[in-house]
Amino acid sequence: MISSFYPPQRTLMGPGPSDVSSRVLGALARPTIGHLDPLFLELMDEIKELLQFAFQTDNALTLPVSAPGSAGMEACFVNLVSPGDKVIVCQNGVFGGRMKENVERCGGIAVMVEDTWGEPVSVDKVEAAFDDHPDAAILAFVHAETSTGVESDAKALCALATRRGALSIVDAVTSVGGIKVCVDEWGADAMYSGTQKCLSCVPGISPVTFGERAVKRINERTHKVQSWFLDMQLVMGYWGGSSKRAYHHTAPVNNLYALHESLVMLQDEGLDAAHARHRHNHLALVAGLEAMGLSMAVDPDYRLPQLNSVVIPEGVDDAALRSALLNEFDLEIGAGLGALAGKTWRIGLMGFGSNERNVVYCLNALEAILQRQGAAITSGKALAAAHAVFSK
């Protein structure tokens, strides 16, 4: 007979999900109420306001999609891309490729701008793509590429799209809460994120925001959005904030309790303080890794503090090391993806999980397994290097 499932207490330092605080888990366990209950409708308004804070926007069309970050991506594309539209898609990792897939499934034409995995999107290449395709309707790019640990210049890319008369769609799944995200300042037209990264909430919700130009395009569509569930004109009947809301779907009530709590925590800490914390812990981790003799895969100028891409030393068994970390230390780190599979590890320091304890625990565990595998590392130096950063 199948019995209840009780998972172990892991330390999640991969590319997501990240560690979830007891406050958020406690919120998840509160009594379920109806998705049209007046009290829940009040909570929805607070979630919208808190998401506007997290995105740094006044956009009225800001809400949590009741599905993971991939659904937030799809929501942006199905509402903004029509058959025959040219969309300039930037790819410098896995998730630019998913954008391309979305464009093509909407009947659009993807104009690819490709950069080396581990490097940011080239603004000059995007400019050249607009020169070659002046009729491009949309520019799509990933702000924080989770597969590589690279940050691209979202402000410059959004400004370029606006100057060329195109809308911008920005993947900020790994950005929001970890590094600066300013929708209104950048002039981003549509942006989506995820709850399981730097917001340190449970997986399953995707915050999205649409600016005035994007809303105008949605309202001027001459045919239905191909996805009924993600059609923003329908969803806004439920999330629109009026006193009478139209039933659209049964919202994941308890997950939204959790999101509300995680956003309250971000509000209480403050965005600048959250960004500084991610940066400080990142610098300590890097100092420890480099003292051990490991090297980072991404240049410091565009290295993400919340997603650290580390070069796997020669002779190290990648899969065996990650398995040992999980089974012996209950510690999860991420493998490389695509072109970087077997070449890098991805160590997450996201949201609640970005703390001194996790940095020290990860360095100790990594050193122990690497020593056992006979890797050419320097032992006994990592913690001192990390603590030197923490003490500043």
N, C-alpha and C positions, 0 to 999 in steps of 0.2 A: 504494500500500500504506500502511495506517495504521501509524505508528511510535509510539514511547513518548511519553508526555505529560510535559512539564517546565514547570510553572507558573512565572510570574515571582515575584519576592519582593515581595509587596505589604505595605503598612502598613495594617492593618485597623482602621479607626476608625469603623466603622458600628455598627449595633445587634447585631452578632454574625453570624458567628463573630469572635472576637477573635484577636489575635496569640497564637501558641503558642510557648512557649520551646523551645530546642534540647534541654533535658532531657526534656521531654514527647515531642517528636518522636523523640528517641533511644529512649525507652522503647517507643514504638510499633513500632520496627524490631527489637525483640528477638525471639529465636526463638519461634515459635508452639508451644505445648504443648496437650495435650488439655484440654477443658473439665471433665473429671472426673479429671484428673491430681491426685494428692495435693498436689503443690506449688501447683497453681492453686487448689485448695480452701482452702489456707492463705492465699493471696492474697485470696480472696473475703472471708474473715473480717477481714483487715486493711482492706479497702475498706469494709466495713460499719462498722468502728470509726472510720475516718477520716471517713466520711459523718456518723456520729453527732456527731463533733466539729464538722464544718462546719455542721450543722443545730442544734447545741447541744441535743441530746436524748439520752435514754436509751432511746428507743423500740426495741424488739427488731425490729419490722417496718420496717427501714430498709435500702434496697437500691438498686442502679442498674437501672432498666428498660433492656433492650437495644434502645433506640430513642430518637429525639430527644425534646425537652421536650414536644411535643404528645402523645406517647404517655404521658408522665408525667401530664399533665392527664387524658387519657382513663382511665388506670388508676385515678385517684382517683374519677372520676365513675362508671365502670361498676361499681366495687366498693361504692360507698356509696349510689348513687341507685337506687331501685326504682320500677317503674311506679306512677304516682299520687302520688309524693312531691312536696311543694312545696319548691322551692329558691329562696331569695332570692339573686339574682345581681346583683352590682354591676358597672356598666359605666361607665368613664370613659376608655375607649380601645378599641382593637381587640380585646384579648384577653378582656375581659369578654363580648364578643359570641361568642367561641369557647366560653366556658363555657356560655352559653345554648344553643348548638348541642348541646353534650354532654348537657346536662340533657334536652333534648327527644328526643334519640336514645335515651336510656335510658328514655323513657316518663314522665319527670317533668314537673312544671309549673313553668316558670320565672317567678318574680315579679321583674320588673326594677326596680332602683333605679339611675337614670341621673344622672350628673353631667357637667358640661361637660368636654370633652376639654382637658386642661391643668390640671385641678384634681383634688384628691384625692377619694376616696369620702367622702361626708358620713355621719358616724356617726349624726347626728340623723335623716337620711332612712332609714337602715337600721332604727333604733329604731322609726320610724313604720311601716315595712313589717312588722315583727314585731307591732306593735299591730293592724294590719289582717289579718295572717295568723299568728295565734298557733300554728297547727298546722304552721308551716314546720319541716322536718326538718333543713335544711342552709343555711348561709350560705357563699357562694362569692365571693371577691374577689381582685383582683390587688394584691400588695404593691408591686411596682415595675413600673409600666406602661411597657413598652418602646416603645410607639407614641408616648408623649407626654413621657417623662422625669419622671414624677410618682411620688412615694412616698405611699402611704396609711398610715393609722395601724393597723398590723396588730395591735398589742397591744390597742387599744381594741375593734377589731372582733371579735377572737377572744373577748375577755372578754364582749362583748355576746352572742355566739352561745351561749356556755356558760351565761350567766345565763338565756337564753331556752330552754334545753333543746335547743338545736340543735347539730349538728356544724359545724365550719368546714373549708372547703377553701381553701387559700391557694396562689396562683401566686407562686412565688419564683424564677422562671426567671432573672431579671436581678438578684436580690437576693443570693443566697448567695455569699459571698466578697467582696462589694463594700460592703455596709452591714450593720448589725446584724440578725441573724436568730436568734431564740431560741425554738425550738419549745416547749420545756418551760415556760419562763418565761411565754410568752404563752398557753399552753394550746391551741395549734393542734392540731386533730385529724388533719388530713392536709395534707401540703405536698409540692409537686413543684418541681424545678428543672431546669437544663440544664447540660451540661458546657462549652458553647461561649461562655459569657459571662464572668463574673468568676472562674470556675475556670480559665479559659484553657486548656482541654483541647480536643481535636478534637470536632467535632459528632458526635452519634449515640448519646448515652447520656443518660438522664433519672433523676437521683437522686430517690427518693420516700421519705417517712416517714409512718407511720400510728401514732397514739397508741392507748392502751388502749380508749377509747370507740369509736374507728373500727374497731378489730379486733373488738370485741364485735359491732358492727353487721354486719361482714362474716361472722362466724361464725353469726349468727342469720338470715342470708338464707334464705328459703324456696324460692328458685328459683336456677338457675344464673346466674352472671355472663354477660352477653351476649357477652363477648370471652373465648375460651378462652386466648389468649396472655397476656392481662393479668389473668387471675383470680388474685388474690393467694393464695388458698388453695392453688392449684397451684404458683405461683411459689415460695412459701415452702418447698415440698418440696425445692427446689434450693438456695435461699438461706438456709434456716433455721438452718444452723450446726451441725447434728447430724453425727455421725461418718459416717453413711450418708445420702447425698443422692440424691433421686429425680431421674432425668433429666427435664427439662422442655423445654429448647431448647439449641441449641449457642450458648453465650455468645460475644460478640465479644471473644475472648481478648486480642488486641493492643490494642483500644480500652480494655479494662479495665486493661492495663498502663499506658496513658497516663493514665487517670483516677487510678490509684493514685499515679503520680508527681506529678500536679498537686496532689493532696490532701496528699501529703508536703510539697510546697513551701508550701502554705497552712499546714500544721501548723508547719513550721519558722519561717515568718515570724510567725505568731501572728495571730489574728483582729483584735485591736485595732490592730496595726501595719498589717495589710492595709487595714482600713477607713480609718485615718488617711492612708495613702498615696493611696488613691482620692480622699479629700477634698482633700488638699493639691494634687494635680495638677489636680483640678477647679477649685479656686480660681484657680490660675495660668492655666488655659485661659480661664476667664470673664474674668479681668482683662485678658488679651490681646484677647479678642473685643470687650469693651466699650471698650477703648482705641482699637480700630480703628473704633468707631462702630456695631458690631452690638449687638443686644439679645437677651436670653434670653427664651424663650417661657413659662417657668415661674417662679413666685414662689420666692424663695430659701428660704422656710419649708418647702417640700415638693419642692424640686428634687433630683433624683437626681445624685450626683457621678459615677456611672459611665455615665450616658446623658444627654448635654447637648442640649437642644432649643433651637435657635437660629432666630430670626425671619429669614427671607430678605428682604434689602433690596429696596425697590421698584425695578423695572426690571431685576433680575438674572434671567438665564435659568438656572433651577434645573438642568434636565437638562444643559445645556451646561457648566455649572460642574462638576458632579459627573463628567461625562465627561472634562473636561480634567484634573481631579485624578487620575482613574484612569489615563488614557493618558499623561500627561506626568510625573506624580509617583508613579505606582503607589500612590496613596493612595485608600482607599475611605472615604467617609462615607455616611450613610443619608439617604434621602428621607423626607419626611413621609408618613404613612399616613392613609387615610380622610378625615375632616374637615380634617386638617392637610396633606394632599397639596398640594405646590406652595407651602406657606406656611412650612414649617420644614425645617431640616436636623437630623439626629440624629447627633451626634458621640459615639462611644463611647470611654470611657477605662476599659477593663475588664481586670481581672486583670493578666497579664504586660504587656499593652499600655498600662497606666496608668503612664506614666513620662515623665520630663522631655523626653527626646528626641522622643517622639511629639507632645507639646504644642507644642514649638518647630517641628517639621516641619510640623504642621498649620497653625499660624498663618502661617508663611512662605508656604506653598502657597496658602492661602486669599487672603492679601493680594495675591499675584501675579495670580491669576485675576480677582479682583474689580477690581483696577486695570485690567486689560485690558478688562473689560466696561464700564468707565466708571462703576462704582458710586460712590456718594457716601460714601466711607470716609476715615478719617484714616490716612495712611500713615506708617510709620516709628515708631509708638508701641507696637505690640502686644508686641514681644519685650521691651522694657524693662519693661512692666507685668507680664508673666509672670515675668521674672527677679526682679523685686522681691518677688514672692510666694515664689519658689523659695529666695531668699536668707534668708527668715525661719526 
